[in-house]
Amino acid sequence: MILKYSTTMFPLLASIIILLTGCGMYKTSPDKIDMKLEDKSGSIVMGETDRSTVRKMLGNPIIRSDDWNLDVFRQSATQFFAPYAYFFPVGLYWDTAYRYTLVTYDSNNTVQDIDSDTYNEVSLTSDLSDYVPKACSLKAGNIIFERGFDRGDGVLMLSPESKDSYIEKIKSYSHCTIMIGCDKKCPDILSLDQGGNILMSSGTILIFSYPPGNHKIKVSSRRHSGSETIEYDCKNNEKLYFMSGYNDVNYKIIDSLLRGVTLTTYKKVGSASFIIEKYDDIPEEFLNRDIILWTDGKWIFNSGEH
C-alpha cells in the first residue's frame, strides 16, 4: 500500500472525517485580510514623490537597486481556519496573501512609474481564492516583476526593448558575454562554473558577463531527474548563445491509497534527457524575451549590488 502525504491532502482527509461522522463545520479567523492589503501606492504621484517619501509610505523594500533605480515592496496578511468534526478540530490551515508594489525612479530619485498587485498562497478550502489573484505581474517603465507558484520569491526582469543597452552595460565589466535561454520544455535550473543554482523559465533569457577562459554550464530540473553539463572556451569580446531543453521523460504512474481506496493518481518524477545547444548568432527566439535581472533572491548581474 502506497500513501502519499501532502499539505493539500489534509483538508481532503478532514472532509472525509466530517462526512463519516455526519457532523462538522469550518471555522475561520475573523481576520479582515483584504483590509490589511490596501493599495497604499494611490497617493504616490509620478514625477513628484521622491524615493525617501515612498519608503516612508511603503516601508523597507524587499528588492532595491540604485543601479536600476527601482524598489519592490511587499505587504502580507494571513488568515487562519480550521475544520471541526463534532467539536474537535482536525487541523489548522492558513492562507497568506501578499501585495507587491514595483516603483521605478528617474536620475533625480523621483518616482518615474509604479504598479501594484496581489498574489496569494491558498489551501484547497480557502475563501480567498474567489477574490485574490493567484499570481501577479507588475510593470513599471522597462522593469517587470512577477510572482507565481513557479517563481520562487519572484523574478525581476528587463523588457526586451532594453536588451541592447543592457548588454552594453555589462560589457564594461569583463570581456565575454554569455546569453542563455530555454525552449518550452525548460530545465528551469541553471548552474555556471559550479556556482549556486539559478531558476530559469521559458520565455526569458539570462545574460552573464565572465572573464575569458574555460567555463561550464549545467542544467537540471525541479520536476525531473537527470542533468546535462557542457564546457566551453570564452574569448575576449566574444558573445556566446546557448539554448537548453529536454525530451524523452519517463514517468511512473502511482495510485495514492488510503485503506485500499484510491484518493488520487499522480505521476512520479521521471528521468529526462537534457540538451544544451550552442549558437554562433543570437537565436531568433531570444529577440523578444524578457531578461532576468533578479530571481530567487539573487541578482544575475547588477553593477550596483554585484
C-alpha positions as CSV (number, residue, x, y, z in Angstrom):
1,M,0.0,0.0,0.0
2,I,1.3,3.4,-1.0
3,L,0.3,6.5,0.9
4,K,1.3,10.0,-0.3
5,Y,1.3,12.8,2.2
6,S,1.0,16.4,1.2
7,T,-0.3,19.7,2.7
8,T,-3.2,19.7,0.2
9,M,-4.3,16.2,1.3
10,F,-5.2,17.1,4.9
11,P,-8.3,19.2,4.0
12,L,-9.5,16.3,1.9
13,L,-9.0,13.9,4.9
14,A,-10.8,16.3,7.2
15,S,-13.7,16.4,4.8
16,I,-13.8,12.6,4.7
17,I,-13.9,12.5,8.5
18,I,-16.7,15.1,8.6
19,L,-18.7,13.0,6.1
20,L,-18.2,9.8,8.0
21,T,-19.2,11.4,11.3
22,G,-22.1,13.3,9.8
23,C,-21.3,16.5,11.6
24,G,-18.8,19.2,11.1
25,M,-18.1,22.8,10.1
26,Y,-15.3,25.1,9.1
27,K,-14.2,27.9,11.4
28,T,-12.2,30.8,10.1
29,S,-10.5,33.6,11.8
30,P,-12.3,37.0,11.9
31,D,-9.2,38.5,10.3
32,K,-10.2,41.0,7.6
33,I,-7.3,40.2,5.3
34,D,-8.4,42.4,2.5
35,M,-8.3,45.5,4.7
36,K,-4.7,44.8,5.5
37,L,-3.7,44.6,1.9
38,E,-5.0,48.0,0.8
39,D,-3.1,49.6,-2.1
40,K,-1.0,52.4,-0.5
41,S,0.5,53.5,-3.7
42,G,-2.5,55.5,-4.7
43,S,-1.1,58.6,-3.0
44,I,2.2,58.4,-4.8
45,V,2.5,61.0,-7.6
46,M,4.7,60.2,-10.6
47,G,7.1,62.9,-11.3
48,E,6.7,64.4,-7.8
49,T,7.1,61.9,-5.0
50,D,10.7,61.2,-4.1
51,R,12.3,57.9,-3.1
52,S,12.6,58.6,0.6
53,T,8.9,59.5,0.8
54,V,7.9,56.3,-1.0
55,R,9.9,54.3,1.6
56,K,8.2,56.1,4.4
57,M,4.8,55.2,3.0
58,L,5.5,51.6,1.9
59,G,8.3,50.5,4.3
60,N,11.6,48.9,3.6
61,P,11.8,47.4,0.1
62,I,12.5,43.6,-0.3
63,I,14.4,44.4,-3.5
64,R,16.3,47.6,-4.1
65,S,18.8,48.8,-6.7
66,D,20.4,52.1,-7.2
67,D,21.9,50.8,-10.5
68,W,18.4,50.1,-12.0
69,N,16.7,52.8,-10.0
70,L,14.0,50.6,-8.5
71,D,12.3,49.3,-5.3
72,V,10.0,46.4,-4.8
73,F,7.8,46.4,-1.7
74,R,5.7,43.7,-0.1
75,Q,2.8,43.6,2.3
76,S,1.4,40.4,3.7
77,A,-1.6,39.2,5.7
78,T,-2.6,35.7,7.0
79,Q,-6.0,34.2,7.6
80,F,-6.3,31.0,9.7
81,F,-9.1,28.5,9.5
82,A,-9.8,25.0,11.0
83,P,-12.2,22.2,10.1
84,Y,-14.1,20.6,13.1
85,A,-15.6,17.1,13.4
86,Y,-18.2,17.4,16.1
87,F,-16.5,19.8,18.4
88,F,-12.9,18.6,17.8
89,P,-10.5,20.4,15.5
90,V,-9.0,18.1,12.9
91,G,-6.4,20.5,11.5
92,L,-5.3,24.1,11.3
93,Y,-4.7,25.7,7.9
94,W,-3.9,29.2,6.7
95,D,-3.8,31.4,3.6
96,T,-1.2,34.1,3.1
97,A,-1.9,37.0,0.7
98,Y,0.7,39.4,-0.5
99,R,0.6,42.8,-2.1
100,Y,3.7,43.7,-4.2
101,T,4.4,47.2,-5.4
102,L,7.1,48.0,-8.0
103,V,8.4,51.5,-8.2
104,T,11.0,52.9,-10.7
105,Y,12.8,56.3,-10.3
106,D,14.5,58.8,-12.6
107,S,18.0,60.0,-12.2
108,N,16.8,62.5,-9.5
109,N,15.3,59.7,-7.4
110,T,11.8,60.9,-8.3
111,V,9.1,58.4,-9.0
112,Q,9.0,57.6,-12.7
113,D,6.4,54.8,-12.8
114,I,4.6,52.5,-10.3
115,D,2.5,49.3,-10.4
116,S,0.9,47.2,-7.6
117,D,-1.0,43.9,-7.5
118,T,-1.7,40.9,-5.1
119,Y,-0.6,37.3,-5.0
120,N,-1.9,34.6,-2.7
121,E,-0.9,31.2,-1.4
122,V,-4.1,29.3,-0.6
123,S,-5.3,25.9,0.5
124,L,-7.9,23.9,-1.3
125,T,-10.6,25.1,1.2
126,S,-9.7,28.8,1.1
127,D,-12.3,31.5,1.0
128,L,-9.6,33.8,-0.5
129,S,-9.4,32.1,-3.9
130,D,-12.5,33.9,-5.1
131,Y,-11.1,37.4,-4.8
132,V,-7.3,37.4,-4.6
133,P,-5.4,36.7,-7.9
134,K,-3.3,33.5,-7.8
135,A,-0.4,35.3,-9.4
136,C,0.7,38.9,-10.0
137,S,2.6,40.6,-12.8
138,L,3.8,44.2,-12.5
139,K,5.4,46.5,-15.0
140,A,6.9,50.0,-14.3
141,G,8.9,51.6,-17.1
142,N,11.1,48.9,-18.6
143,I,11.1,46.8,-15.4
144,I,8.8,43.7,-14.9
145,F,8.2,41.9,-11.6
146,E,6.3,38.6,-11.5
147,R,5.4,36.3,-8.6
148,G,3.6,33.0,-9.2
149,F,3.6,29.4,-7.9
150,D,6.7,28.5,-10.1
151,R,8.6,31.7,-9.5
152,G,10.1,31.2,-6.0
153,D,10.3,34.5,-4.3
154,G,9.6,36.3,-7.5
155,V,11.5,37.3,-10.6
156,L,12.6,40.8,-11.7
157,M,13.1,41.3,-15.4
158,L,14.1,43.8,-18.0
159,S,11.8,44.2,-21.0
160,P,13.1,43.1,-24.5
161,E,13.5,46.6,-25.9
162,S,16.2,47.3,-23.3
163,K,18.3,44.3,-24.3
164,D,21.0,46.2,-26.3
165,S,21.6,48.8,-23.6
166,Y,21.8,46.0,-21.0
167,I,24.5,44.2,-23.0
168,E,26.5,47.4,-23.4
169,K,26.2,48.0,-19.6
170,I,27.7,44.6,-18.7
171,K,30.4,44.6,-21.4
172,S,32.3,47.2,-19.4
173,Y,32.8,44.8,-16.5
174,S,34.5,41.9,-18.4
175,H,35.3,40.6,-21.8
176,C,32.9,37.7,-22.5
177,T,29.0,37.9,-22.8
178,I,27.0,34.7,-22.3
179,M,23.3,34.6,-23.2
180,I,21.2,31.5,-22.1
181,G,17.6,30.6,-22.6
182,C,15.4,27.5,-22.7
183,D,12.6,26.3,-25.0
184,K,9.1,25.4,-24.0
185,K,10.4,22.3,-22.2
186,C,12.5,24.3,-19.8
187,P,15.0,22.6,-17.5
188,D,14.4,25.5,-15.0
189,I,17.6,25.1,-13.0
190,L,20.9,26.6,-14.3
191,S,24.4,26.4,-12.7
192,L,27.5,28.1,-14.0
193,D,31.0,27.1,-13.0
194,Q,29.9,25.0,-10.0
195,G,28.1,28.1,-8.6
196,G,24.7,28.2,-6.9
197,N,21.5,27.2,-8.8
198,I,19.6,29.9,-10.7
199,L,16.0,29.5,-11.7
200,M,15.1,29.7,-15.4
201,S,11.7,29.9,-17.1
202,S,10.6,29.6,-20.7
203,G,10.1,32.9,-22.5
204,T,13.0,34.5,-20.7
205,I,16.8,34.8,-21.1
206,L,19.7,35.2,-18.7
207,I,22.8,37.3,-19.7
208,F,26.1,36.9,-17.8
209,S,29.5,38.6,-18.1
210,Y,32.6,36.4,-17.5
211,P,36.3,36.8,-17.9
212,P,37.8,34.8,-20.8
213,G,38.7,31.2,-20.2
214,N,37.1,27.8,-19.7
215,H,33.6,27.7,-18.2
216,K,30.9,25.1,-17.5
217,I,27.1,25.2,-17.9
218,K,24.9,22.7,-16.1
219,V,21.1,22.4,-16.5
220,S,18.6,20.3,-14.5
221,S,15.0,20.4,-13.3
222,R,12.9,20.5,-10.2
223,R,10.4,18.2,-11.9
224,H,12.6,15.6,-13.4
225,S,15.8,13.7,-12.5
226,G,18.9,13.9,-14.6
227,S,21.2,16.8,-15.8
228,E,23.4,17.9,-18.6
229,T,26.8,19.7,-18.4
230,I,28.9,21.2,-21.2
231,E,32.3,23.0,-21.2
232,Y,33.2,25.9,-23.5
233,D,36.0,28.4,-24.0
234,C,35.2,32.1,-23.9
235,K,37.4,34.6,-25.6
236,N,37.9,38.4,-25.3
237,N,34.9,40.4,-26.6
238,E,33.1,37.2,-27.6
239,K,29.3,36.7,-27.3
240,L,28.1,33.1,-26.8
241,Y,24.5,31.9,-27.1
242,F,23.0,28.7,-25.6
243,M,19.6,27.1,-25.7
244,S,18.6,24.4,-23.3
245,G,15.7,21.9,-23.2
246,Y,14.8,18.3,-22.5
247,N,12.9,15.4,-24.1
248,D,12.1,11.7,-23.5
249,V,10.7,12.0,-20.0
250,N,9.9,8.6,-18.4
251,Y,7.1,8.8,-15.8
252,K,5.8,6.2,-13.4
253,I,2.1,6.2,-12.6
254,I,1.3,5.7,-8.9
255,D,-2.0,5.5,-7.1
256,S,-2.2,7.2,-3.7
257,L,-4.2,4.9,-1.4
258,L,-5.9,5.1,2.0
259,R,-7.2,1.8,3.4
260,G,-7.3,0.4,-0.1
261,V,-9.3,3.4,-1.5
262,T,-7.6,5.4,-4.3
263,L,-7.5,9.1,-3.3
264,T,-5.6,10.3,-6.3
265,T,-3.4,9.2,-9.1
266,Y,-0.2,11.1,-9.8
267,K,3.0,10.9,-11.9
268,K,6.2,10.2,-10.1
269,V,9.2,12.3,-11.0
270,G,10.7,10.8,-14.1
271,S,14.1,11.0,-15.7
272,A,14.7,13.4,-18.7
273,S,17.2,13.7,-21.5
274,F,18.6,17.3,-21.2
275,I,20.0,19.2,-24.1
276,I,22.3,22.3,-24.3
277,E,22.9,23.7,-27.8
278,K,25.4,26.4,-28.7
279,Y,24.7,29.0,-31.4
280,D,27.0,31.3,-33.3
281,D,24.4,34.1,-33.6
282,I,21.6,35.1,-31.3
283,P,18.6,32.7,-31.7
284,E,15.6,34.4,-33.1
285,E,13.5,33.2,-30.2
286,F,15.6,35.4,-27.8
287,L,14.8,38.7,-29.6
288,N,11.5,39.3,-27.9
289,R,12.2,37.7,-24.5
290,D,12.4,39.4,-21.1
291,I,15.8,39.5,-19.5
292,I,16.0,38.1,-15.9
293,L,17.8,40.5,-13.5
294,W,16.9,39.0,-10.2
295,T,15.4,35.6,-9.3
296,D,15.0,33.5,-6.2
297,G,16.8,36.1,-4.0
298,K,19.8,36.5,-6.3
299,W,21.0,39.2,-8.7
300,I,22.1,37.8,-12.1
301,F,24.0,40.9,-12.8
302,N,23.6,44.3,-11.2
303,S,26.6,46.7,-11.2
304,G,25.2,48.5,-8.2
305,E,25.0,45.3,-6.0
306,H,27.0,42.7,-7.8
